[in-house]
């Protein structure tokens, strides 16, 4: 990895180049030297900016197998724990470091056993606190404490857990806090736990020139048909975002029955199920992932060309995180929102205001939606019973009585 601000060992340079990583990103240029110098860091940087390697590389460079537990990486979701741990494994080959992901949904006893050999733990807050409560883990030897995606920790209600974990750390350690946004609560957290930090505020890596953002106005009854038609256009992998877990299941099933193979990803699924779906999507076994924000948080998947907001997020930050799944690393991508209900119009108005002209209204051409009246089933017409003549009429007909005389 080439850089003007730091020099890496030949071992890790070779591993990086083997993965096609030859140049440092702006966030890496600033953060790697700061960590190497022993400074605390507060970094505002979006997913896809190279922030994971910005803290993984200097940690890997300084550790050896005999050091014991030295690094704790705290992340908001199980998927992110798996992925960050995977990056540490990938770029520490040959050093034989003990890297242990810790998250719920799997056996806590198995994880507790692995912790005895850990140099680096990548954990979600809830499971880590469970292990601390069981006295299966002590953090008194930790040198590096990384809090990744701190704003999402805040959104998910983990900040008190983060503070409790921080209280178990030794007095001498480095704290590295990463967040896509830095609201007041995160600034307060930083002022409490970071000592004279280096502040890194980087502009969004997703530029309008790469990310094409559009939206459609559609009735709720026609939304799914429009989504199917849009997914039928040329694309690579696509993520369809929903706000609610049960909607991900409903939409994925309907898409599949309409000829667009899709699978759901949400918090109701077991960890093995979520990992299988994620891996199958990454490998292209199916091309449409229907997910909630929490389930998709931190997913690092290449070749996502399109992101669809099937349900409009309720805040601008969630929208930003969603659209950040595409147009990564200089590639072009599209973020498409389907605005249907009155609530969605209200939420999207704030997003439009924040993005100030970057999101364009679009009309769908080449797709004939059924007339609205045809969308509703017609009321069934009750068949009329054949009127049978009464016994008196039958008698008159048979006898000829009642006929007019000519």
C-alpha positions, 0 to 999 in steps of 0.5 A: 500500500503506497502512502505519503504518511506511513510505511508498512511492513513488507509482510502486510504490504504483500497481503494488501497487494494480493487483494488488489489494495495498492493505494491508501484512502484519505481516511487511512492516510490520516488515521494509521499514523495517528494510531501508530503514534499512540493517539486517540482518534475521533473519525467521521467517515462513512462505510466504504471509505476504508476505515476498517483497514485504517484501524486493523492495519496498525493493530496487526502490525504491532501484535504478536501471538504471545501478547495475549488480549490487546484489542477490543473492537466493538460493533453494532451487529453480528454481520459487521462482527463477522466481516471485521473479524474476517478482515483481521484474519485476512491481513494477519496471515502468517502471524497466527493471531487469535481473532475471535468474533463474539455475538449473540445467536450462537453458543456462548460457551463455545465463544467463552472457550475461544477467548482464552487464546484471543489477541483480538476480540470483535464483539457486539455489546450485548454478548460481550456484557453477557461474557463479562457478567459470567466472568468469562472475560477480563479486559484489563490487558486491552491496549486498543479499544475501537468503537465502530459505527458509534452512531448506529450504536446510539440508534440501537440503544447500545450507548449505556452498554458501550459505557459499561464496557469502557469502564472495564478497560485499563487506565492506559489504552487507546480509544478509536471512535468511528461514526458516519455522523457525529450528533451531540450524543456521540460528541459527549461520548467522545469528550468523556472517553477520548483524551486529546483525540485527533479529529478526522472529518472526511467528506462523504465518499459517495459523490453525486457523479457516481451515485444516481438518486431518483424517486417515483411517486406511486400508489401503494397498490402499484408499488410492488409491480413497479419494483418488479419492473425496475428490477427487470432492468439491467443491473448487478446485485440489488438491495431492497430496503424495508422498515419492518421485518415481516415486510422483508419476508412478504416482499421477497416471497412475492418477488420470487413468485413474480419471477425475480428470485429474492431472499429476506435478511432480518433480525428474526433469522438465526445467525447461521441463516443470516450468514448463509443468505449473506454469503449466497447473495455475495456469491451471486446465487441470487441477486435481490436481497430484501433487508431491514436497516439493522440486518444490512448494517455494515454489509461490505458487498461488492457489485451492488449496483442498485439500492431500492427504498421499498419503504422510505426510512424515517430519518435522513441518516438511515437513508444515507446509510442505505444508499451507501451500499452502492456506488462504492470505491469509484463505481457507479450506482443507483438509489431508487425510492418508491414514495407511496403513502402520506407518511412516506411523502412526509419522511421523504420531503425531509430527505429531499431537503437535506440532499438539496437537488441531488435526488430527481423525480422520475417517470417510468416509461415503457411500463403499462400500469393497469388502470386503477379500477382494474386493480380492485376486484369487481364485485361478484354479480349474484347469478339470478335463479331461473324463475320457475312458473308457479303451479297455477301458471303451469296449470293454465299453460297446460290447459290453455286457460287464460289465453286470449280468444281470437 
